[in-house]
Amino acid sequence: MVEELTPETIRERIERDDEFELLDIRDNDDYAAGHLPDAEHVTIEELEETVVDRDWADDVVVYCYIGQTSVQAARLIEEYGDAERVSSMAGGYDAWEPLEPSTAD
């Protein structure tokens, strides 16, 4: 079963500079309109074609627009990739946008 992380947890991990690969699997237009810091863009179609050949980080977090496709993508990476931990961001980018900017220094 794919672990789902809250957007708040992902924000905390980004702010702590945790080591993980952040993968945005939305379409090109959505990614261009906005994405999480340091997110790598790979469409679900590209992921399906390259999942076996990619050199995965040990820890991968996947997100899409509302969180459904990212769960499917995370399962794909779990099954065919070599990452040790794969998670999906609950609610996707739609849940990320309303978060207030961090005030941490």
C-alpha positions as CSV (number, residue, x, y, z in Angstrom):
1,M,0.0,0.0,0.0
2,V,1.3,3.4,-1.0
3,E,1.9,5.8,1.9
4,E,0.2,9.2,1.5
5,L,1.9,12.2,2.9
6,T,0.2,15.5,3.7
7,P,1.2,18.6,1.8
8,E,2.3,20.0,5.2
9,T,4.6,17.1,5.7
10,I,6.1,17.6,2.2
11,R,6.6,21.3,2.9
12,E,8.4,20.5,6.2
13,R,10.7,18.0,4.4
14,I,11.5,20.6,1.7
15,E,12.3,23.2,4.4
16,R,14.5,20.7,6.3
17,D,16.3,20.0,3.0
18,D,15.6,16.2,3.4
19,E,17.0,14.0,0.7
20,F,14.2,12.8,-1.5
21,E,13.2,12.8,-5.2
22,L,10.0,14.9,-5.8
23,L,8.2,13.9,-9.0
24,D,5.4,15.9,-10.6
25,I,3.5,13.7,-13.0
26,R,0.9,16.3,-14.2
27,D,0.7,17.3,-17.8
28,N,3.1,19.9,-19.3
29,D,0.7,22.9,-19.1
30,D,-0.1,22.2,-15.4
31,Y,3.6,21.9,-14.5
32,A,4.4,25.1,-16.4
33,A,1.6,27.0,-14.5
34,G,3.2,26.1,-11.2
35,H,4.9,23.3,-9.3
36,L,6.6,22.4,-6.0
37,P,10.2,23.6,-5.4
38,D,12.8,21.3,-7.1
39,A,10.1,19.0,-8.5
40,E,11.1,17.0,-11.5
41,H,8.5,16.8,-14.3
42,V,7.7,13.5,-15.8
43,T,4.3,12.8,-17.3
44,I,2.6,9.5,-16.4
45,E,3.1,8.3,-19.9
46,E,6.9,9.0,-19.7
47,L,7.0,7.3,-16.4
48,E,5.4,4.2,-17.7
49,E,8.0,4.0,-20.5
50,T,11.0,4.7,-18.2
51,V,10.2,3.3,-14.8
52,V,12.5,0.3,-15.1
53,D,15.4,2.1,-16.6
54,R,15.5,5.1,-14.2
55,D,18.1,5.4,-11.4
56,W,15.7,6.1,-8.6
57,A,16.6,7.9,-5.3
58,D,16.0,5.9,-2.2
59,D,13.1,8.0,-1.2
60,V,10.6,9.2,-3.9
61,V,7.5,11.4,-3.4
62,V,5.0,11.6,-6.3
63,Y,2.3,14.2,-6.8
64,C,-0.3,15.0,-9.5
65,Y,-3.2,17.4,-9.5
66,I,-5.6,15.9,-7.0
67,G,-3.7,12.8,-5.7
68,Q,-5.3,9.9,-7.6
69,T,-2.8,9.5,-10.5
70,S,0.1,9.9,-8.1
71,V,-1.0,6.8,-6.1
72,Q,-1.0,4.8,-9.4
73,A,2.4,6.2,-10.3
74,A,3.8,5.4,-6.8
75,R,2.5,1.8,-7.2
76,L,4.3,1.6,-10.6
77,I,7.5,2.8,-9.1
78,E,7.2,0.4,-6.1
79,E,6.6,-2.5,-8.4
80,Y,9.2,-1.8,-11.2
81,G,11.6,0.8,-9.8
82,D,14.3,0.4,-7.2
83,A,13.4,3.1,-4.7
84,E,13.3,2.0,-1.1
85,R,10.4,4.2,-0.1
86,V,7.7,5.6,-2.4
87,S,5.0,8.0,-1.3
88,S,2.2,10.1,-2.8
89,M,1.2,13.6,-1.7
90,A,-2.4,13.4,-0.5
91,G,-4.7,15.8,-2.3
92,G,-2.0,16.6,-5.0
93,Y,-1.1,20.1,-6.1
94,D,-4.6,21.2,-5.6
95,A,-4.1,20.7,-1.8
96,W,-0.6,22.4,-1.9
97,E,-1.7,25.7,-3.4
98,P,-3.7,27.0,-0.5
99,L,-0.9,26.5,2.0
100,E,0.4,29.8,3.3
101,P,4.0,30.5,2.5
102,S,6.5,29.4,5.1
103,T,7.6,32.0,7.6
104,A,10.6,29.9,8.7
105,D,14.0,31.6,8.4
